Amino acid sequence: MPEPQNPPPKMMFQLNLRRRGISDQAVLRTMEDVPREAFVAPADRTDAYRDMALGIDCGQTISQPFVVAYMTERLNLQKFHRVLEIGTGSGYQAAVLSRLCGHVLTIERYRTLADQARARLARLGYDNVEVMLGDGFDVPEAAGNFDRIIVTAAMEEIPDALARRLEPEGILIAPVGPRHGVQTLIRLLRTETGFERKSLVDVRFVPALPGIAREL
Ligand code: SAH
């Protein structure tokens, strides 16, 4: 009898996403295509396809693949959508989004992370992503409104000014709750008369902090 072999990590990666309830084929295909190992620290490459968050520079994290897939699925992306991401980090979530929509503007408050992510995304050919050094609590008016907004850092509340940047029928997803501890993913849908708010699942994100970081 041959020894039973462990399936390769990338196969387990897909299986885990399906097992945990990700069913959108386009999202699953994109998760398979985007090379997470290119977004983690060199020392973490062997762990790139494990379902866990990993540390990146500036004390931040690249999110757990399940959470990336789940948030992406809940956004119901269309090929023509303009998407805003707050919290570029490694650029991984932005890369996943970019394959499923028209354009991604992603904002990061650390210059080091913004510069690294911009270079990495360009090198890997994600050319419909724009990385901006800035503050997601203060998105420039000139950037316009968005079909979808995804916040990947924990906010104590969703600022009205941010929700108003959604186009009609637009969707915003954000982890809402205390800075340190457990937050709940909230999905806001912009309707003709206001906003419909729904709680999804509990998550843990690093906090969203105001202003461009003074450290690099
Ligand atoms: N989406 C990222 C992970 C995000 S970690 C990825 O795929 O790798 C959260 C990121 O949000 C951190 O890099 C942090 O610096 C950034 N952040 C926190 N507050 C912010 C703000 N006000 N504006 C922009 N970025 C912010």
Boltz pocket constraint, residues with backbone or C-beta under 6 A from the ligand:
constraints:
  - pocket:
      binder: B
      contacts: [[A, 60], [A, 61], [A, 62], [A, 63], [A, 86], [A, 87], [A, 88], [A, 89], [A, 90], [A, 91], [A, 92], [A, 93], [A, 94], [A, 107], [A, 108], [A, 109], [A, 110], [A, 113], [A, 134], [A, 135], [A, 136], [A, 137], [A, 152], [A, 153], [A, 206], [A, 207], [A, 208], [A, 209], [A, 210], [A, 211]]
      max_distance: 6.0
